[in-house]
Amino acid sequence: MRRELPVVLAALAAAATLAVPAASAATQGRSFVFYAKATHAQFINHADDRARGNKANPFNAEALATPPKANKGKKGARAGDNALFSLNVYSDPALTRLVGTATYSCTFNFAQEAICEADFELAKGTMIAMGPAKLDGRPIVLAVTGGTGRYVGAHGQVTSTSSSARKGTQVLHFQLG
């Protein structure tokens, strides 16, 4: 049985080597646009956790943690707070042809910026993306880091901007390389 394992691993590695370039070629150099409309949004304020953190600092048990100066006294999101968004994704700007859904999960850091992870569940596969973002109305640009189905091996970026033509609609511009 031990001698069979290297043969099986070699076969799996060869199959993966052949499959990924072929699938990646399907998305290579593609640029396309989808339109998204939020269906749900949730903001999670972790103020109660910050108060608990002032009493117990796991990195130095003898030092008390102090709130970061960058956010001290400011309104809005603070480090550790979360913003979650669910969206319906459409192929047309009139929002009549539903092609999937998207979910953004963003965790704020000290400069009222966030690290966002996005999951796009589309008719012909999924894509995942992640990166830093300011959730203040500016475009959000995330790195596409992979996918399934038609999007296996996808890499590139997705830019989300507010639609000037339709209030509350996001334009998702994918550029895959």
Contacts in CASP RR format, 6 or more apart in sequence:
PFRMAT RR
TARGET T0000
AUTHOR 0000-0000-0000
METHOD contacts of the structure
MODEL  1
MRRELPVVLAALAAAATLAVPAASAATQGRSFVFYAKATHAQFINHADDR
ARGNKANPFNAEALATPPKANKGKKGARAGDNALFSLNVYSDPALTRLVG
TATYSCTFNFAQEAICEADFELAKGTMIAMGPAKLDGRPIVLAVTGGTGR
YVGAHGQVTSTSSSARKGTQVLHFQLG
19 152 0 8 1.000
20 152 0 8 1.000
20 153 0 8 1.000
23 149 0 8 1.000
23 152 0 8 1.000
23 153 0 8 1.000
24 152 0 8 1.000
24 153 0 8 1.000
24 154 0 8 1.000
24 155 0 8 1.000
26 150 0 8 1.000
26 152 0 8 1.000
27 150 0 8 1.000
27 151 0 8 1.000
27 153 0 8 1.000
27 154 0 8 1.000
27 176 0 8 1.000
27 177 0 8 1.000
28 176 0 8 1.000
28 177 0 8 1.000
29 175 0 8 1.000
29 176 0 8 1.000
29 177 0 8 1.000
30 174 0 8 1.000
30 175 0 8 1.000
30 176 0 8 1.000
30 177 0 8 1.000
31 173 0 8 1.000
31 174 0 8 1.000
31 175 0 8 1.000
31 176 0 8 1.000
32 173 0 8 1.000
32 174 0 8 1.000
33 171 0 8 1.000
33 172 0 8 1.000
33 173 0 8 1.000
33 174 0 8 1.000
34 89 0 8 1.000
34 90 0 8 1.000
34 91 0 8 1.000
34 99 0 8 1.000
34 122 0 8 1.000
34 171 0 8 1.000
34 172 0 8 1.000
34 174 0 8 1.000
35 89 0 8 1.000
35 90 0 8 1.000
35 91 0 8 1.000
35 92 0 8 1.000
35 93 0 8 1.000
35 95 0 8 1.000
35 163 0 8 1.000
35 166 0 8 1.000
35 169 0 8 1.000
35 170 0 8 1.000
35 171 0 8 1.000
35 172 0 8 1.000
36 87 0 8 1.000
36 88 0 8 1.000
36 89 0 8 1.000
36 90 0 8 1.000
36 102 0 8 1.000
36 160 0 8 1.000
36 169 0 8 1.000
36 170 0 8 1.000
36 171 0 8 1.000
36 172 0 8 1.000
37 87 0 8 1.000
37 88 0 8 1.000
37 90 0 8 1.000
37 95 0 8 1.000
37 168 0 8 1.000
37 169 0 8 1.000
37 170 0 8 1.000
38 85 0 8 1.000
38 86 0 8 1.000
38 87 0 8 1.000
38 168 0 8 1.000
38 170 0 8 1.000
39 86 0 8 1.000
39 87 0 8 1.000
39 88 0 8 1.000
39 101 0 8 1.000
40 84 0 8 1.000
40 85 0 8 1.000
40 86 0 8 1.000
41 83 0 8 1.000
41 84 0 8 1.000
41 85 0 8 1.000
41 86 0 8 1.000
42 82 0 8 1.000
42 83 0 8 1.000
42 84 0 8 1.000
42 85 0 8 1.000
43 77 0 8 1.000
43 81 0 8 1.000
43 82 0 8 1.000
43 83 0 8 1.000
43 84 0 8 1.000
44 81 0 8 1.000
44 82 0 8 1.000
44 83 0 8 1.000
44 84 0 8 1.000
45 81 0 8 1.000
46 78 0 8 1.000
46 80 0 8 1.000
46 81 0 8 1.000
46 82 0 8 1.000
47 78 0 8 1.000
49 80 0 8 1.000
50 67 0 8 1.000
50 78 0 8 1.000
53 65 0 8 1.000
54 64 0 8 1.000
54 65 0 8 1.000
54 66 0 8 1.000
54 67 0 8 1.000
55 64 0 8 1.000
56 65 0 8 1.000
57 63 0 8 1.000
57 64 0 8 1.000
57 65 0 8 1.000
68 79 0 8 1.000
68 110 0 8 1.000
70 110 0 8 1.000
70 111 0 8 1.000
70 112 0 8 1.000
71 78 0 8 1.000
71 79 0 8 1.000
71 110 0 8 1.000
71 112 0 8 1.000
74 112 0 8 1.000
76 112 0 8 1.000
77 83 0 8 1.000
77 108 0 8 1.000
77 112 0 8 1.000
77 114 0 8 1.000
77 135 0 8 1.000
78 108 0 8 1.000
78 112 0 8 1.000
79 108 0 8 1.000
79 109 0 8 1.000
79 110 0 8 1.000
80 107 0 8 1.000
80 108 0 8 1.000
80 109 0 8 1.000
81 107 0 8 1.000
81 108 0 8 1.000
82 105 0 8 1.000
82 106 0 8 1.000
82 107 0 8 1.000
82 108 0 8 1.000
83 104 0 8 1.000
83 105 0 8 1.000
83 106 0 8 1.000
83 108 0 8 1.000
83 114 0 8 1.000
83 135 0 8 1.000
84 103 0 8 1.000
84 104 0 8 1.000
84 105 0 8 1.000
84 106 0 8 1.000
85 102 0 8 1.000
85 103 0 8 1.000
85 104 0 8 1.000
85 106 0 8 1.000
86 101 0 8 1.000
86 102 0 8 1.000
86 103 0 8 1.000
87 101 0 8 1.000
87 102 0 8 1.000
87 103 0 8 1.000
87 104 0 8 1.000
87 170 0 8 1.000
88 95 0 8 1.000
88 98 0 8 1.000
88 100 0 8 1.000
88 101 0 8 1.000
89 98 0 8 1.000
89 99 0 8 1.000
89 100 0 8 1.000
89 101 0 8 1.000
89 102 0 8 1.000
89 120 0 8 1.000
89 122 0 8 1.000
89 172 0 8 1.000
90 96 0 8 1.000
90 97 0 8 1.000
90 98 0 8 1.000
90 99 0 8 1.000
91 97 0 8 1.000
91 99 0 8 1.000
93 163 0 8 1.000
93 165 0 8 1.000
93 166 0 8 1.000
93 169 0 8 1.000
95 166 0 8 1.000
95 169 0 8 1.000
99 122 0 8 1.000
99 123 0 8 1.000
100 120 0 8 1.000
100 121 0 8 1.000
100 122 0 8 1.000
100 123 0 8 1.000
101 120 0 8 1.000
101 121 0 8 1.000
102 118 0 8 1.000
102 119 0 8 1.000
102 120 0 8 1.000
102 121 0 8 1.000
102 172 0 8 1.000
103 118 0 8 1.000
103 119 0 8 1.000
104 116 0 8 1.000
104 117 0 8 1.000
104 118 0 8 1.000
105 116 0 8 1.000
105 117 0 8 1.000
105 118 0 8 1.000
106 114 0 8 1.000
106 115 0 8 1.000
106 116 0 8 1.000
106 117 0 8 1.000
106 133 0 8 1.000
106 135 0 8 1.000
107 114 0 8 1.000
107 115 0 8 1.000
108 114 0 8 1.000
109 115 0 8 1.000
112 134 0 8 1.000
113 132 0 8 1.000
113 133 0 8 1.000
113 134 0 8 1.000
114 132 0 8 1.000
114 133 0 8 1.000
114 134 0 8 1.000
114 135 0 8 1.000
115 130 0 8 1.000
115 131 0 8 1.000
115 132 0 8 1.000
115 133 0 8 1.000
116 130 0 8 1.000
116 131 0 8 1.000
116 132 0 8 1.000
116 133 0 8 1.000
116 140 0 8 1.000
116 142 0 8 1.000
117 128 0 8 1.000
117 129 0 8 1.000
117 130 0 8 1.000
117 131 0 8 1.000
118 128 0 8 1.000
118 129 0 8 1.000
118 130 0 8 1.000
118 142 0 8 1.000
118 158 0 8 1.000
119 126 0 8 1.000
119 127 0 8 1.000
119 128 0 8 1.000
120 126 0 8 1.000
120 127 0 8 1.000
120 128 0 8 1.000
120 129 0 8 1.000
120 158 0 8 1.000
120 172 0 8 1.000
122 150 0 8 1.000
122 151 0 8 1.000
124 149 0 8 1.000
124 150 0 8 1.000
124 151 0 8 1.000
125 147 0 8 1.000
125 148 0 8 1.000
125 149 0 8 1.000
125 150 0 8 1.000
125 151 0 8 1.000
126 147 0 8 1.000
126 148 0 8 1.000
126 149 0 8 1.000
126 151 0 8 1.000
127 144 0 8 1.000
127 146 0 8 1.000
127 147 0 8 1.000
127 151 0 8 1.000
127 154 0 8 1.000
127 158 0 8 1.000
127 174 0 8 1.000
128 144 0 8 1.000
128 145 0 8 1.000
128 146 0 8 1.000
128 147 0 8 1.000
129 142 0 8 1.000
129 143 0 8 1.000
129 144 0 8 1.000
129 145 0 8 1.000
129 157 0 8 1.000
129 158 0 8 1.000
130 142 0 8 1.000
130 143 0 8 1.000
130 145 0 8 1.000
131 142 0 8 1.000
131 143 0 8 1.000
133 140 0 8 1.000
133 141 0 8 1.000
133 142 0 8 1.000
137 162 0 8 1.000
139 159 0 8 1.000
139 160 0 8 1.000
139 161 0 8 1.000
140 159 0 8 1.000
140 160 0 8 1.000
140 161 0 8 1.000
141 157 0 8 1.000
141 158 0 8 1.000
141 159 0 8 1.000
141 160 0 8 1.000
142 157 0 8 1.000
142 158 0 8 1.000
142 160 0 8 1.000
143 155 0 8 1.000
143 156 0 8 1.000
143 157 0 8 1.000
144 154 0 8 1.000
144 155 0 8 1.000
144 156 0 8 1.000
144 157 0 8 1.000
144 158 0 8 1.000
144 174 0 8 1.000
144 176 0 8 1.000
145 155 0 8 1.000
146 152 0 8 1.000
146 153 0 8 1.000
146 154 0 8 1.000
146 155 0 8 1.000
147 153 0 8 1.000
147 154 0 8 1.000
151 176 0 8 1.000
154 176 0 8 1.000
155 176 0 8 1.000
155 177 0 8 1.000
156 174 0 8 1.000
156 175 0 8 1.000
156 176 0 8 1.000
156 177 0 8 1.000
157 174 0 8 1.000
157 175 0 8 1.000
158 172 0 8 1.000
158 173 0 8 1.000
158 174 0 8 1.000
158 175 0 8 1.000
159 172 0 8 1.000
159 173 0 8 1.000
159 175 0 8 1.000
160 170 0 8 1.000
160 171 0 8 1.000
160 172 0 8 1.000
160 173 0 8 1.000
161 170 0 8 1.000
161 171 0 8 1.000
161 173 0 8 1.000
162 168 0 8 1.000
162 169 0 8 1.000
162 170 0 8 1.000
162 171 0 8 1.000
163 169 0 8 1.000
163 170 0 8 1.000
163 171 0 8 1.000
END
